[in-house]
Amino acid sequence: MFKSAAKAIGKTKVRRTGFEAGSLAWASWKALEDAIPAKARLLAADGLVEVLRDVKDAQELELIRASCATNSRAFDSALAIFHEGMTETELAAEIDYRSRREGASGPSFDTIVASGPQSALPHAQPRSQAIHAESCSSIWALSRTVMQAT
């Protein structure tokens, strides 16, 4: 990875390259520094990306709104066919299918559907276990941001 980054830096006139110091181990930083051309310098740029992402332009806001609307329609239609005994995997598949039918090109990450004690796990994977009535009050289905088709 560092050789590829150093090669890309070397092909440009870039003299300064930012990196997230809090996320890069010293040994990795040293390997990158040794690999880049002498003309280039590495500069800690912690928080730079986050600051740039704080403010959304009009186009980004419109894409977020469209994605939310797509998610809402897909989630509502999947819940409309939900019934006791449906598995977490089936409900997750319905959400994904209905998202695509509503215009999404795909999920940003895997859909999470969890019931019962599993619903307390933030990164639970849908199981082939049926969702029972006593779990319905604790079902957790994450309607996530989908990639909008353009």
C-alpha positions in Angstrom: 0.0 0.0 0.0 2.8 2.5 0.9 4.6 1.8 -2.3 1.4 2.6 -4.3 0.9 5.8 -2.3 4.5 6.8 -2.7 4.4 6.1 -6.5 1.2 8.2 -6.8 2.8 11.0 -4.8 6.0 10.8 -7.0 4.0 11.2 -10.2 2.6 14.5 -9.1 4.0 17.9 -8.3 2.6 17.5 -4.8 5.1 18.6 -2.1 3.0 18.1 1.0 0.7 15.1 1.7 -1.6 15.0 4.7 -2.2 12.0 6.9 -4.2 11.2 10.0 -1.6 10.9 12.7 -4.0 9.5 15.2 -4.8 6.6 12.8 -1.4 5.8 11.5 1.1 3.8 13.5 4.6 5.2 13.7 6.1 2.2 11.8 3.6 2.7 9.0 4.4 6.5 8.9 8.1 5.7 8.8 7.6 3.2 5.9 5.6 5.8 4.0 8.1 8.5 4.6 11.0 6.3 3.5 9.0 5.4 0.3 8.0 8.9 -0.9 10.3 11.1 -3.0 12.7 13.4 -1.1 10.8 16.5 -2.5 7.6 15.5 -0.6 6.8 16.0 3.0 4.2 14.3 5.2 2.1 16.5 7.4 -0.3 15.5 10.2 -3.8 16.6 9.1 -5.9 15.2 11.8 -9.5 16.4 11.6 -9.1 18.0 8.2 -11.5 15.6 6.4 -14.0 15.8 9.2 -14.0 19.6 9.0 -14.4 19.5 5.2 -17.4 17.2 5.6 -19.1 19.3 8.2 -20.7 21.5 5.6 -22.7 20.0 2.8 -23.2 21.7 -0.5 -26.7 21.9 -2.1 -26.0 18.8 -4.3 -24.9 16.7 -1.3 -27.9 17.8 0.6 -30.2 16.8 -2.2 -28.6 13.4 -2.5 -29.0 12.8 1.2 -32.7 13.8 1.0 -33.3 11.5 -1.9 -31.5 8.6 -0.2 -33.6 9.2 3.0 -36.8 9.2 0.9 -35.8 6.0 -0.9 -34.9 4.3 2.5 -38.2 5.3 4.0 -40.3 4.0 1.1 -38.3 0.7 1.0 -38.4 0.2 4.7 -42.2 1.0 5.0 -43.0 -1.4 2.2 -40.8 -4.2 3.7 -42.5 -3.7 7.1 -45.9 -3.9 5.4 -45.3 -7.5 4.4 -43.5 -8.4 7.7 -45.1 -11.2 9.7 -44.3 -13.3 12.7 -42.2 -16.2 11.7 -40.3 -14.3 9.0 -36.6 -14.6 9.5 -34.2 -11.8 10.1 -32.4 -12.8 6.8 -35.7 -12.6 4.9 -36.6 -9.2 6.3 -33.1 -7.9 5.5 -33.4 -9.3 1.9 -36.8 -7.6 1.5 -35.4 -4.2 2.6 -32.5 -4.6 0.1 -34.8 -5.7 -2.7 -37.3 -2.9 -2.1 -34.5 -0.3 -1.9 -33.4 -1.3 -5.4 -36.9 -1.2 -6.6 -37.2 2.3 -5.3 -34.1 3.4 -7.3 -31.1 2.6 -5.1 -28.1 1.2 -6.8 -27.1 -0.7 -3.7 -26.6 -0.5 0.1 -23.8 1.5 1.6 -23.2 -1.4 3.9 -25.0 -4.7 4.8 -28.5 -4.3 6.2 -28.8 -5.1 9.8 -31.9 -6.9 11.1 -31.8 -8.3 14.6 -34.4 -9.5 17.0 -34.6 -10.6 20.6 -31.3 -10.4 22.6 -29.4 -10.0 19.3 -31.1 -6.6 18.8 -28.7 -5.2 21.4 -25.7 -5.9 19.1 -24.8 -2.8 17.0 -23.2 -4.9 14.2 -25.4 -7.9 14.4 -25.7 -10.1 11.3 -29.2 -11.2 10.2 -29.8 -14.8 11.1 -32.0 -17.5 9.6 -33.9 -17.5 12.9 -37.6 -16.8 12.8 -38.8 -13.6 14.5 -41.4 -14.4 17.1 -44.1 -12.3 18.7 -42.2 -11.8 21.9 -39.2 -10.4 19.9 -41.3 -8.0 17.8 -41.1 -5.3 20.5 -37.3 -5.5 20.4 -36.7 -6.0 16.7 -34.1 -3.7 15.3 -33.9 -3.1 11.6 -31.4 -0.6 10.4 -32.6 1.3 7.4 -29.4 2.5 6.1 -28.2 5.0 3.5 -28.4 3.6 0.1 -26.5 4.6 -3.0 -28.8 6.5 -5.3 -28.9 5.5 -8.9 -27.9 8.4 -11.1 
